[in-house]
């Protein structure tokens, strides 16, 4: 791989470390459970620990046929990555869905289950503490975990660190040759050795010096070595001196762009991010980033993005604080967030523009939105927009989190989160984007609580509770629905309060607390009746009918379903009326009134036929057949079953309404 030389001894040690006897075995202690072998590559930032780990993983990858998974536990700025997010990333790499809102323990258990019986290498980059790593370790000795960290991971048993120092002189010179070619090195090999010595054999410093020399083809290796040697000791170590030399050689606009790069979320930079931060054109920003990559100031990634090296982040942050005024930093961050919001609008517009069945009014709105965007912010098609969203998602979610944490850009933060939620929902669907949406709704809730925005607080709580309910966390959903009700009342928002009351009833129904469920559905129904919301009235009558049926209160259930059917009739909703009557027939049968059930069911069949709902019609035909069997008319029952078969063939799923209860 590029920029990796030497380290043959370290590679050999790591390979031997896979098969060595564990310390627990040597001491006679029995391990609690078989776990994956953990190899640790320890070294200071800039020592080449990640490059060594990647090279080693490539060497052994063939021995682990189920693939290589990668995760990073520290951002370039030094912030710790949530273990939950790291585990989710690994599960996504395995193609396993992750339930929204799941905790760290649940996700770790899911990851270990997913890795059972597999031979996988997991590369864990830049770990800070052993607890982070422990949550990722598979209970499978056939897997291998390679960790990079600055120091030892005390707390994880049986881990011997492979500690990195500087490169030996021949390897350091070889790294320089990779960057600048062999002409200048061959012309003055002693100068190349002197430069390697000035860099302390540190790969990051050597990459910077090689990049600078590549950008200045007329400069000699001896001149660079002398400049580094003459720098005062107060400048810092080899990496700091090399960075200062490169930085001071840049033109002023490039210096400012470089200083602002620590503001890029998650250390991920593209031309739009750099353009917005520096206030220059996208083309100029792309050219500058390409120059930075050539000098080793950023690292190009496979998907066209640039990554800020973690070893340079503290140096850049110090420059940012020393050279830029706080107001200028805030303005640059605001420009970046505004650009991100506009890109998300463009991304979402492409998803809707190519969606079949978009009506003319919506199409006109999308066209107007796209026409108002500069060409640089538009995507050629939906696939390009979806690819952009997928590759930028870590940076987009980090941008949202940072904007919310900032506290001074809440308006932009709210717009950014809203735009990201809509883009994800349009491109991936609500179910597919649920894990990301859960975190985004929590961010909305943070801002709403901080700003006392009760309406937004209610909306965020309802969205979070819905996701909790969908994943079986009914008790947590109930608590959030109640909190949403309080927020809706504080905002005097009838929609939010009605929605919350109905959802509280639904949660109690899921918990089989029929009394409380009917009480809360009744409260929601009273509000809908007071406001004249006929569609809500009909739906809530139906929900009340369901609860009364489950509770065995058939008289109340019949009254509710009769009211629901009447409501749907007033709305001219034929399918809704047919379904309400079908449920009414079911309750009549439970109540021991088969003749009435037969009459109601026939009426429901006619309505289902008018609505064109063949599945409902077939299910009702089966119910009619069951009822006729009980009434002693098997010939008529056979006719109705034959009619159901003709409607939907032999599909048993069509008969979704059964004629008997448990």
HUKA-V715529 format. One record per residue. N is the residue number from 1. PHI is phi in whole degrees, 0 to 359 (none if undefined). Layout:
[[N PHI] [N PHI]]
This chain:
[[1 none] [2 295] [3 63] [4 238] [5 221] [6 66] [7 60] [8 295] [9 295] [10 295] [11 298] [12 295] [13 298] [14 295] [15 296] [16 294] [17 290] [18 297] [19 263] [20 289] [21 289] [22 290] [23 294] [24 297] [25 293] [26 297] [27 273] [28 86] [29 275] [30 265] [31 295] [32 297] [33 201] [34 294] [35 227] [36 292] [37 292] [38 247] [39 249] [40 244] [41 253] [42 252] [43 177] [44 288] [45 305] [46 95] [47 276] [48 88] [49 293] [50 293] [51 298] [52 296] [53 298] [54 295] [55 297] [56 294] [57 299] [58 296] [59 294] [60 260] [61 301] [62 295] [63 280] [64 235] [65 293] [66 272] [67 109] [68 239] [69 248] [70 230] [71 209] [72 237] [73 255] [74 219] [75 283] [76 303] [77 282] [78 101] [79 284] [80 281] [81 281] [82 302] [83 301] [84 302] [85 293] [86 297] [87 293] [88 300] [89 298] [90 294] [91 295] [92 296] [93 297] [94 272] [95 76] [96 259] [97 291] [98 241] [99 294] [100 295] [101 80] [102 295] [103 280] [104 299] [105 296] [106 296] [107 293] [108 298] [109 296] [110 296] [111 296] [112 295] [113 295] [114 293] [115 267] [116 296] [117 76] [118 249] [119 246] [120 230] [121 257] [122 246] [123 261] [124 252] [125 263] [126 60] [127 285] [128 255] [129 221] [130 293] [131 296] [132 302] [133 289] [134 300] [135 293] [136 258] [137 283] [138 283] [139 274] [140 212] [141 294] [142 279] [143 265] [144 230] [145 242] [146 249] [147 243] [148 248] [149 202] [150 280] [151 220] [152 291] [153 255] [154 293] [155 116] [156 260] [157 290] [158 65] [159 239] [160 251] [161 286] [162 263] [163 272] [164 260] [165 248] [166 282] [167 291] [168 292] [169 302] [170 301] [171 292] [172 297] [173 295] [174 298] [175 295] [176 297] [177 298] [178 302] [179 273] [180 239] [181 85] [182 262] [183 295] [184 289] [185 289] [186 295] [187 294] [188 214] [189 296] [190 294] [191 296] [192 297] [193 293] [194 295] [195 295] [196 298] [197 292] [198 298] [199 278] [200 65] [201 67] [202 280] [203 304] [204 297] [205 293] [206 295] [207 297] [208 297] [209 293] [210 296] [211 295] [212 296] [213 296] [214 295] [215 281] [216 234] [217 297] [218 272] [219 280] [220 263] [221 296] [222 296] [223 297] [224 294] [225 299] [226 292] [227 299] [228 295] [229 296] [230 278] [231 293] [232 295] [233 297] [234 292] [235 295] [236 126] [237 281] [238 303] [239 293] [240 295] [241 292] [242 297] [243 296] [244 296] [245 299] [246 293] [247 299] [248 289] [249 275] [250 280] [251 294] [252 304] [253 299] [254 291] [255 300] [256 293] [257 301] [258 295] [259 298] [260 274] [261 298] [262 300] [263 283] [264 294] [265 298] [266 60] [267 68] [268 257] [269 236] [270 227] [271 296] [272 292] [273 298] [274 295] [275 298] [276 292] [277 295] [278 272] [279 73] [280 241] [281 287] [282 296] [283 296] [284 295] [285 295] [286 297] [287 298] [288 295] [289 295] [290 298] [291 296] [292 299] [293 296] [294 296] [295 266] [296 82] [297 280] [298 225] [299 244] [300 290] [301 254] [302 292] [303 262] [304 85] [305 266] [306 237] [307 248] [308 279] [309 299] [310 298] [311 290] [312 267] [313 303] [314 297] [315 293] [316 292] [317 296] [318 296] [319 297] [320 300] [321 290] [322 278] [323 258] [324 250] [325 287] [326 305] [327 295] [328 292] [329 296] [330 296] [331 294] [332 297] [333 295] [334 296] [335 299] [336 295] [337 294] [338 297] [339 298] [340 296] [341 300] [342 293] [343 295] [344 293] [345 299] [346 295] [347 298] [348 293] [349 299] [350 293] [351 293] [352 282] [353 296] [354 260] [355 279] [356 295] [357 86] [358 286] [359 285] [360 295] [361 296] [362 296] [363 299] [364 295] [365 297] [366 296] [367 296] [368 295] [369 297] [370 293] [371 295] [372 277] [373 262] [374 299] [375 301] [376 294] [377 262] [378 262] [379 252] [380 292] [381 201] [382 296] [383 299] [384 297] [385 295] [386 294] [387 296] [388 301] [389 296] [390 294] [391 287] [392 267] [393 303] [394 302] [395 290] [396 293] [397 292] [398 294] [399 298] [400 297] [401 297] [402 293] [403 295] [404 291] [405 293] [406 300] [407 84] [408 262] [409 231] [410 296] [411 296] [412 295] [413 298] [414 295] [415 295] [416 296] [417 296] [418 298] [419 294] [420 292] [421 300] [422 292] [423 296] [424 295] [425 296] [426 288] [427 273] [428 250] [429 84] [430 299] [431 291] [432 293] [433 262] [434 305] [435 301] [436 288] [437 297] [438 301] [439 295] [440 291] [441 296] [442 294] [443 295] [444 301] [445 297] [446 300] [447 294] [448 297] [449 290] [450 292] [451 261] [452 56] [453 266] [454 294] [455 295] [456 292] [457 297] [458 297] [459 297] [460 296] [461 295] [462 296] [463 296] [464 295] [465 295] [466 300] [467 292] [468 299] [469 296] [470 294] [471 260] [472 86] [473 269] [474 293] [475 295] [476 296] [477 297] [478 300] [479 298] [480 288] [481 299] [482 295] [483 296] [484 296] [485 297] [486 298] [487 294] [488 297] [489 295] [490 297] [491 275] [492 53] [493 255] [494 295] [495 296] [496 296] [497 292] [498 296] [499 298] [500 293] [501 298] [502 297] [503 291] [504 299] [505 299] [506 298] [507 293] [508 295] [509 297] [510 296] [511 274] [512 62] [513 263] [514 294] [515 296] [516 292] [517 299] [518 294] [519 297] [520 287] [521 297] [522 295] [523 297] [524 296] [525 293] [526 300] [527 293] [528 296] [529 295] [530 294] [531 263] [532 69] [533 269] [534 294] [535 297] [536 295] [537 302] [538 299] [539 297] [540 289] [541 301] [542 297] [543 293] [544 296] [545 300] [546 300] [547 296] [548 298] [549 296] [550 300] [551 278] [552 82] [553 268] [554 289] [555 296] [556 297] [557 297] [558 296] [559 297] [560 293] [561 291] [562 295] [563 293] [564 295] [565 298] [566 296] [567 296] [568 294] [569 295] [570 295] [571 277] [572 60] [573 263] [574 295] [575 301] [576 295] [577 295] [578 297] [579 292] [580 298] [581 294] [582 297] [583 291] [584 297] [585 296] [586 298] [587 294] [588 299] [589 293] [590 300] [591 280] [592 80] [593 237] [594 295] [595 296] [596 296] [597 299] [598 297] [599 296] [600 295] [601 293] [602 295] [603 295] [604 293] [605 299] [606 297] [607 293] [608 297] [609 296] [610 295] [611 281] [612 76] [613 267] [614 291] [615 297] [616 295] [617 299] [618 295] [619 297] [620 292] [621 298] [622 295] [623 295] [624 301] [625 298] [626 298] [627 295] [628 295] [629 301] [630 291] [631 274] [632 82] [633 234] [634 294] [635 295] [636 295] [637 298] [638 297] [639 298] [640 290] [641 293] [642 296] [643 296] [644 296] [645 296] [646 294] [647 291] [648 228] [649 66] [650 256] [651 286] [652 291] [653 292] [654 295] [655 275] [656 271] [657 255] [658 266] [659 265] [660 227] [661 255] [662 295]]
